[in-house]
Amino acid sequence: GSLVVNYPFDDDEQGIAVYSKSPDDAVFQQLALSYSKENTKMYQGSPCKDMYPTEYFPHGITNGAQWYNVPGGMQDWNYLNTNCFEVTIELGCVKYPRAEELPKYWEQNRRSLLQFMKQV
């Protein structure tokens, strides 16, 4: 897990971790930023320092392929084949948080989710 908004493309022609710009890159960045700006820890860009000390996401967002290459991912497939503008929102450094921690996740992401919905 991590705390970041990931946007297309998740794959590039060379199969390496490098920025892979989609035709709607500016729109995807706007959508991703609309979410991350409302989550202070995400927006700061280094949310998982203890687990991933070198990981840094400027403003809490990343192009998928720049982070790591995912050939054939659903996010890209939906964009290319159905014109669905999909982003992946990673909500925390721990993939499977304990049940008692879920209210904290809700509070950290409630405003982000509302802001993201306004973009529609």
Protein Blocks (a to p, Z undefined) as FASTA:
>chain_A
ZZddddddfbdfkopacddddfklmmmmmmmmmmmmmmmklmnopamlmmmmmbccehhi
acfklmpccehiaklmmmmmnopacddddfbfblbacfklmmmmmmmmmmmmmmmmmmZZ
